Amino acid sequence: MIWLRRLLPVAIVAVLASLPFAFAESTTRFWQGVLIQIFVLAIYALSYDILLGFTGIVSFGQALFLGAGGYTTAILLHREQPASLLVVLLAVIGVGLLLGAGVGLLSLRLSGVYFSMITLALAEIAFILFRTDDARLKPYTGGEIGIQGLDVPALIDPTQNRLHFYFLALASMIALYSFARRVINSPTGRVWLAVRENETRAAVLGYNTLRLKVAATMLSSTLAALAGMLLVLYEKSATYEMFSVSMTIQALLMTIIGGIGTLVGPLLGAATLRLLDQWLKSASVSAFLPTWLRADLLFGLIYVALVLFFPAGIMGAINRLRGRRQQRSVQQVAQALKPQEALEESR
């Protein structure tokens, strides 16, 4: 079983790398786009799970970080001399770290609903500022139309070389997931769990809980900013809707559906959410739905069913099933040993 667990991630990566070649030639470009969106959304959901799943911080402003990374990318590429991808990457990481530190220091001194409302307010402020057509901001934000027609390097241009961009998005998801997993398994990650379970006890033990929560916010904001960068590179545009509350709700849904505090769960949640949305809006499903039953309403009903039957998410259900199997195997071994123990006692 140990070797199977080690080979499973390799097998999953191999399958994802071969998927672009598994579809028919007429649909392969479309499905490459769907999978790219799944990878980007998975990174975004992963960023939210860092906060909610491992530190217990409920944020209603995660879209602030996504939009910041996206607009940083768009502004640097929408110049007479576009910046190189390395410069864009470093700038996005820097913006993510600084914004995460600023938001954390400003709002994490409060807790509960107060922190959530502050993050929501900050995201709404960004939403309004980037939407306005004010002459002083529009040259940078593009106003209501956003920044369109970005000049993406030809090597990863999703229009010209979508397959290259597919592998870029896949590699980014794998790399960021591996980095997040390493951080969570580090001593810092274990203390985050302690803060989530009982912040007062962690503080009594001598840990600076504010500094730890700010560090978690910085990691989360950087991952979300990188997801925004990939999203803008794929769409070749940036709009104010990246800062909307619906984008934060989307991260929350993906995390809950996949399983809070699992890291793998948000990846599964992103795939479930995107594929379910694609399926509900397909012509084959729409033809059978009554006019009053819209795809959004049907998705809401399915989401309620998922929460009722899988309250711990997809990964929670998988872990529960795995625990039952292990318990059953232990019981079988115990029953097999009973005759041998009785024989030894008789001797």
LUMGU-657996 format. One line per field, with one value per residue (C-alpha): residue number from 0; residue in three letters; chain; z, y, x. Coordinates in steps of 0.2 Angstrom, whole numbers, plus 5000, padded with zeros to 4 digits. Layout:
i <- [NUM; ...]
aa <- [Ala; ...]
ch <- [A; ...]
zz <- [Z; ...]
yy <- [Y; ...]
xx <- [X; ...]
//
This chain:
i <- [0; 1; 2; 3; 4; 5; 6; 7; 8; 9; 10; 11; 12; 13; 14; 15; 16; 17; 18; 19; 20; 21; 22; 23; 24; 25; 26; 27; 28; 29; 30; 31; 32; 33; 34; 35; 36; 37; 38; 39; 40; 41; 42; 43; 44; 45; 46; 47; 48; 49; 50; 51; 52; 53; 54; 55; 56; 57; 58; 59; 60; 61; 62; 63; 64; 65; 66; 67; 68; 69; 70; 71; 72; 73; 74; 75; 76; 77; 78; 79; 80; 81; 82; 83; 84; 85; 86; 87; 88; 89; 90; 91; 92; 93; 94; 95; 96; 97; 98; 99; 100; 101; 102; 103; 104; 105; 106; 107; 108; 109; 110; 111; 112; 113; 114; 115; 116; 117; 118; 119; 120; 121; 122; 123; 124; 125; 126; 127; 128; 129; 130; 131; 132; 133; 134; 135; 136; 137; 138; 139; 140; 141; 142; 143; 144; 145; 146; 147; 148; 149; 150; 151; 152; 153; 154; 155; 156; 157; 158; 159; 160; 161; 162; 163; 164; 165; 166; 167; 168; 169; 170; 171; 172; 173; 174; 175; 176; 177; 178; 179; 180; 181; 182; 183; 184; 185; 186; 187; 188; 189; 190; 191; 192; 193; 194; 195; 196; 197; 198; 199; 200; 201; 202; 203; 204; 205; 206; 207; 208; 209; 210; 211; 212; 213; 214; 215; 216; 217; 218; 219; 220; 221; 222; 223; 224; 225; 226; 227; 228; 229; 230; 231; 232; 233; 234; 235; 236; 237; 238; 239; 240; 241; 242; 243; 244; 245; 246; 247; 248; 249; 250; 251; 252; 253; 254; 255; 256; 257; 258; 259; 260; 261; 262; 263; 264; 265; 266; 267; 268; 269; 270; 271; 272; 273; 274; 275; 276; 277; 278; 279; 280; 281; 282; 283; 284; 285; 286; 287; 288; 289; 290; 291; 292; 293; 294; 295; 296; 297; 298; 299; 300; 301; 302; 303; 304; 305; 306; 307; 308; 309; 310; 311; 312; 313; 314; 315; 316; 317; 318; 319; 320; 321; 322; 323; 324; 325; 326; 327; 328; 329; 330; 331; 332; 333; 334; 335; 336; 337; 338; 339; 340; 341; 342; 343; 344; 345; 346]
aa <- [Met; Ile; Trp; Leu; Arg; Arg; Leu; Leu; Pro; Val; Ala; Ile; Val; Ala; Val; Leu; Ala; Ser; Leu; Pro; Phe; Ala; Phe; Ala; Glu; Ser; Thr; Thr; Arg; Phe; Trp; Gln; Gly; Val; Leu; Ile; Gln; Ile; Phe; Val; Leu; Ala; Ile; Tyr; Ala; Leu; Ser; Tyr; Asp; Ile; Leu; Leu; Gly; Phe; Thr; Gly; Ile; Val; Ser; Phe; Gly; Gln; Ala; Leu; Phe; Leu; Gly; Ala; Gly; Gly; Tyr; Thr; Thr; Ala; Ile; Leu; Leu; His; Arg; Glu; Gln; Pro; Ala; Ser; Leu; Leu; Val; Val; Leu; Leu; Ala; Val; Ile; Gly; Val; Gly; Leu; Leu; Leu; Gly; Ala; Gly; Val; Gly; Leu; Leu; Ser; Leu; Arg; Leu; Ser; Gly; Val; Tyr; Phe; Ser; Met; Ile; Thr; Leu; Ala; Leu; Ala; Glu; Ile; Ala; Phe; Ile; Leu; Phe; Arg; Thr; Asp; Asp; Ala; Arg; Leu; Lys; Pro; Tyr; Thr; Gly; Gly; Glu; Ile; Gly; Ile; Gln; Gly; Leu; Asp; Val; Pro; Ala; Leu; Ile; Asp; Pro; Thr; Gln; Asn; Arg; Leu; His; Phe; Tyr; Phe; Leu; Ala; Leu; Ala; Ser; Met; Ile; Ala; Leu; Tyr; Ser; Phe; Ala; Arg; Arg; Val; Ile; Asn; Ser; Pro; Thr; Gly; Arg; Val; Trp; Leu; Ala; Val; Arg; Glu; Asn; Glu; Thr; Arg; Ala; Ala; Val; Leu; Gly; Tyr; Asn; Thr; Leu; Arg; Leu; Lys; Val; Ala; Ala; Thr; Met; Leu; Ser; Ser; Thr; Leu; Ala; Ala; Leu; Ala; Gly; Met; Leu; Leu; Val; Leu; Tyr; Glu; Lys; Ser; Ala; Thr; Tyr; Glu; Met; Phe; Ser; Val; Ser; Met; Thr; Ile; Gln; Ala; Leu; Leu; Met; Thr; Ile; Ile; Gly; Gly; Ile; Gly; Thr; Leu; Val; Gly; Pro; Leu; Leu; Gly; Ala; Ala; Thr; Leu; Arg; Leu; Leu; Asp; Gln; Trp; Leu; Lys; Ser; Ala; Ser; Val; Ser; Ala; Phe; Leu; Pro; Thr; Trp; Leu; Arg; Ala; Asp; Leu; Leu; Phe; Gly; Leu; Ile; Tyr; Val; Ala; Leu; Val; Leu; Phe; Phe; Pro; Ala; Gly; Ile; Met; Gly; Ala; Ile; Asn; Arg; Leu; Arg; Gly; Arg; Arg; Gln; Gln; Arg; Ser; Val; Gln; Gln; Val; Ala; Gln; Ala; Leu; Lys; Pro; Gln; Glu; Ala; Leu; Glu; Glu; Ser; Arg]
ch <- [A; A; A; A; A; A; A; A; A; A; A; A; A; A; A; A; A; A; A; A; A; A; A; A; A; A; A; A; A; A; A; A; A; A; A; A; A; A; A; A; A; A; A; A; A; A; A; A; A; A; A; A; A; A; A; A; A; A; A; A; A; A; A; A; A; A; A; A; A; A; A; A; A; A; A; A; A; A; A; A; A; A; A; A; A; A; A; A; A; A; A; A; A; A; A; A; A; A; A; A; A; A; A; A; A; A; A; A; A; A; A; A; A; A; A; A; A; A; A; A; A; A; A; A; A; A; A; A; A; A; A; A; A; A; A; A; A; A; A; A; A; A; A; A; A; A; A; A; A; A; A; A; A; A; A; A; A; A; A; A; A; A; A; A; A; A; A; A; A; A; A; A; A; A; A; A; A; A; A; A; A; A; A; A; A; A; A; A; A; A; A; A; A; A; A; A; A; A; A; A; A; A; A; A; A; A; A; A; A; A; A; A; A; A; A; A; A; A; A; A; A; A; A; A; A; A; A; A; A; A; A; A; A; A; A; A; A; A; A; A; A; A; A; A; A; A; A; A; A; A; A; A; A; A; A; A; A; A; A; A; A; A; A; A; A; A; A; A; A; A; A; A; A; A; A; A; A; A; A; A; A; A; A; A; A; A; A; A; A; A; A; A; A; A; A; A; A; A; A; A; A; A; A; A; A; A; A; A; A; A; A; A; A; A; A; A; A; A; A; A; A; A; A; A; A; A; A; A; A; A; A; A; A; A; A; A; A; A; A; A; A; A; A; A; A; A; A]
zz <- [5000; 5003; 4986; 4979; 4988; 4981; 4964; 4964; 4962; 4948; 4939; 4942; 4934; 4920; 4916; 4917; 4905; 4893; 4893; 4879; 4867; 4873; 4865; 4847; 4836; 4834; 4853; 4860; 4860; 4869; 4883; 4884; 4889; 4902; 4910; 4910; 4920; 4932; 4936; 4938; 4949; 4959; 4963; 4969; 4979; 4987; 4992; 5001; 5010; 5018; 5027; 5031; 5033; 5042; 5052; 5054; 5046; 5036; 5023; 5012; 5002; 4994; 4977; 4982; 4980; 4964; 4956; 4962; 4954; 4938; 4936; 4940; 4926; 4914; 4918; 4916; 4899; 4892; 4890; 4874; 4880; 4889; 4904; 4903; 4911; 4924; 4929; 4929; 4940; 4953; 4953; 4956; 4970; 4978; 4977; 4984; 4999; 5002; 5001; 5012; 5025; 5024; 5025; 5039; 5050; 5047; 5050; 5060; 5076; 5075; 5074; 5068; 5059; 5061; 5051; 5037; 5035; 5034; 5020; 5011; 5013; 5006; 4991; 4987; 4988; 4975; 4965; 4964; 4961; 4946; 4939; 4939; 4923; 4932; 4921; 4934; 4936; 4919; 4910; 4923; 4926; 4910; 4919; 4915; 4900; 4909; 4900; 4884; 4871; 4881; 4872; 4879; 4874; 4858; 4867; 4880; 4870; 4873; 4856; 4846; 4858; 4869; 4873; 4879; 4891; 4896; 4903; 4910; 4920; 4925; 4931; 4941; 4950; 4954; 4960; 4971; 4978; 4982; 4990; 5000; 5006; 5012; 5022; 5030; 5035; 5042; 5061; 5055; 5048; 5063; 5074; 5062; 5066; 5084; 5082; 5072; 5086; 5101; 5098; 5116; 5121; 5107; 5114; 5131; 5125; 5119; 5100; 5092; 5085; 5075; 5067; 5062; 5055; 5045; 5038; 5033; 5025; 5015; 5008; 5004; 4995; 4985; 4979; 4974; 4965; 4955; 4951; 4945; 4934; 4925; 4923; 4915; 4904; 4898; 4895; 4888; 4898; 4915; 4921; 4938; 4940; 4947; 4963; 4964; 4979; 4968; 4965; 4984; 4985; 4971; 4981; 4996; 4987; 4979; 4996; 5005; 4991; 4990; 5009; 5021; 5027; 5015; 5001; 4989; 4992; 4984; 4969; 4967; 4972; 4957; 4945; 4952; 4951; 4933; 4926; 4934; 4927; 4910; 4910; 4917; 4903; 4889; 4876; 4880; 4898; 4894; 4881; 4895; 4908; 4910; 4907; 4925; 4931; 4926; 4927; 4941; 4951; 4948; 4953; 4969; 4972; 4968; 4980; 4994; 4991; 4991; 5008; 5016; 5010; 5011; 5025; 5026; 5007; 4994; 5003; 5019; 5012; 5004; 5021; 5030; 5018; 5019; 5038; 5038; 5026; 5038; 5053; 5044; 5040; 5058; 5064; 5051; 5057; 5075; 5071; 5062; 5077; 5090; 5086; 5087; 5104; 5110; 5105; 5113; 5129; 5129; 5128]
yy <- [5000; 5012; 5010; 5013; 5029; 5035; 5030; 5038; 5056; 5051; 5042; 5057; 5069; 5057; 5057; 5076; 5078; 5065; 5072; 5085; 5071; 5060; 5071; 5071; 5084; 5094; 5097; 5096; 5115; 5117; 5104; 5111; 5128; 5120; 5110; 5126; 5135; 5120; 5122; 5141; 5139; 5125; 5137; 5150; 5138; 5132; 5149; 5150; 5134; 5140; 5153; 5144; 5126; 5128; 5144; 5146; 5163; 5166; 5179; 5187; 5197; 5184; 5191; 5206; 5196; 5188; 5204; 5212; 5199; 5200; 5219; 5219; 5207; 5217; 5234; 5228; 5219; 5234; 5246; 5251; 5240; 5225; 5219; 5201; 5187; 5186; 5204; 5201; 5185; 5194; 5209; 5198; 5189; 5206; 5213; 5197; 5197; 5216; 5216; 5200; 5208; 5225; 5217; 5205; 5218; 5230; 5217; 5202; 5211; 5208; 5191; 5182; 5192; 5209; 5202; 5195; 5212; 5221; 5210; 5211; 5230; 5231; 5220; 5231; 5247; 5239; 5233; 5251; 5259; 5248; 5250; 5269; 5279; 5292; 5301; 5299; 5280; 5274; 5275; 5261; 5252; 5253; 5257; 5247; 5239; 5234; 5231; 5221; 5214; 5210; 5206; 5188; 5181; 5169; 5154; 5153; 5163; 5153; 5158; 5152; 5139; 5133; 5117; 5126; 5136; 5120; 5113; 5130; 5130; 5112; 5114; 5129; 5120; 5105; 5117; 5128; 5113; 5105; 5121; 5123; 5105; 5107; 5123; 5114; 5100; 5111; 5117; 5133; 5123; 5113; 5129; 5136; 5121; 5124; 5142; 5136; 5124; 5136; 5152; 5157; 5141; 5144; 5162; 5156; 5143; 5158; 5159; 5176; 5172; 5188; 5186; 5168; 5173; 5187; 5174; 5163; 5178; 5182; 5165; 5164; 5181; 5177; 5160; 5170; 5183; 5170; 5163; 5180; 5181; 5165; 5169; 5186; 5178; 5165; 5178; 5191; 5204; 5210; 5217; 5224; 5208; 5199; 5209; 5204; 5195; 5181; 5177; 5175; 5165; 5154; 5151; 5147; 5134; 5125; 5123; 5117; 5105; 5098; 5097; 5111; 5109; 5095; 5104; 5091; 5094; 5112; 5105; 5092; 5106; 5116; 5102; 5098; 5116; 5119; 5103; 5103; 5121; 5115; 5100; 5110; 5123; 5111; 5109; 5091; 5096; 5112; 5104; 5093; 5107; 5116; 5135; 5139; 5128; 5138; 5130; 5142; 5136; 5118; 5120; 5128; 5112; 5101; 5111; 5109; 5090; 5089; 5098; 5087; 5070; 5075; 5088; 5086; 5087; 5075; 5072; 5070; 5056; 5048; 5048; 5041; 5027; 5024; 5024; 5011; 5000; 5001; 4997; 4982; 4975; 4977; 4968; 4954; 4952; 4952; 4938; 4928; 4929; 4923; 4904; 4905; 4914; 4901; 4887; 4895; 4897; 4879; 4873]
xx <- [5000; 5015; 5021; 5004; 5002; 5019; 5015; 4997; 5003; 5015; 5000; 4989; 5002; 5005; 4986; 4984; 4999; 4992; 4974; 4976; 4980; 4965; 4951; 4946; 4955; 4939; 4936; 4954; 4957; 4940; 4944; 4962; 4954; 4942; 4957; 4967; 4953; 4952; 4971; 4970; 4954; 4963; 4977; 4965; 4955; 4971; 4975; 4958; 4961; 4977; 4967; 4951; 4957; 4973; 4971; 4953; 4952; 4936; 4939; 4926; 4939; 4950; 4946; 4956; 4972; 4966; 4962; 4978; 4989; 4979; 4979; 4998; 5001; 4989; 4997; 5015; 5010; 5000; 5014; 5023; 5037; 5029; 5039; 5046; 5038; 5051; 5048; 5029; 5031; 5042; 5031; 5015; 5024; 5029; 5012; 5004; 5016; 5014; 4996; 4994; 5005; 4995; 4978; 4984; 4991; 4976; 4962; 4969; 4970; 4951; 4943; 4927; 4914; 4924; 4939; 4927; 4918; 4935; 4941; 4924; 4925; 4943; 4938; 4923; 4934; 4945; 4930; 4923; 4940; 4944; 4927; 4926; 4930; 4939; 4951; 4965; 4963; 4957; 4974; 4979; 4963; 4954; 4938; 4922; 4930; 4946; 4962; 4960; 4971; 4987; 5003; 5007; 5023; 5021; 5028; 5014; 5001; 4984; 4978; 4993; 5001; 4987; 4996; 5011; 5000; 4991; 5008; 5012; 4996; 4998; 5016; 5011; 4997; 5009; 5023; 5012; 5003; 5019; 5026; 5010; 5011; 5029; 5024; 5009; 5020; 5033; 5033; 5025; 5011; 5008; 5007; 4994; 4984; 4986; 4980; 4965; 4960; 4964; 4972; 4972; 4981; 4994; 4997; 4999; 5012; 5022; 5018; 5015; 4998; 4996; 5013; 5008; 4991; 4999; 5012; 4997; 4988; 5004; 5006; 4987; 4987; 5003; 4995; 4979; 4989; 4998; 4981; 4976; 4992; 4988; 4970; 4974; 4988; 4975; 4961; 4973; 4963; 4959; 4942; 4935; 4925; 4940; 4937; 4919; 4911; 4906; 4924; 4927; 4911; 4918; 4934; 4923; 4912; 4927; 4935; 4919; 4915; 4932; 4936; 4942; 4959; 4965; 4974; 4969; 4951; 4951; 4959; 4945; 4932; 4939; 4937; 4920; 4914; 4920; 4915; 4898; 4895; 4900; 4889; 4874; 4876; 4878; 4865; 4861; 4856; 4848; 4836; 4829; 4827; 4810; 4811; 4809; 4824; 4839; 4857; 4861; 4846; 4850; 4868; 4862; 4851; 4866; 4877; 4864; 4864; 4883; 4884; 4870; 4877; 4896; 4897; 4916; 4918; 4924; 4941; 4931; 4921; 4936; 4945; 4930; 4929; 4947; 4946; 4932; 4942; 4957; 4946; 4938; 4956; 4961; 4946; 4949; 4967; 4961; 4949; 4962; 4974; 4961; 4962; 4981; 4980; 4968; 4980; 4995; 4985; 4980; 4998]
//
